[in-house]
Amino acid sequence: MGIVVLLLILALVFGGIGLFVEGLKWLLIIGLVLLVVGAFTGYRGRGARV
């Protein structure tokens, strides 16, 4: 019974870590897209004013 509880706890911990890493990966992708879009619109806006 103790082994079953230990395996369940380990599965929850590793599952939580995996979910956290997956969320960080998506945040990185979204952040990079926003950075590229912001840099492009800033460069375009600066060039249009001059």
SULNORZI-V171268 format. One record per pair of residues at least 12 apart in sequence whose ideal C-beta (glycine too) atoms are under 10 Angstrom apart, sorted by the first residue. I is the first residue (numbers start at 1). GAP is how many residues later the second one is. D is the distance in whole Angstrom. If there is no record, write none. Layout:
# SULNORZI-V171268
[[I	GAP	D] [I	GAP	D]]
This chain:
# SULNORZI-V171268
none
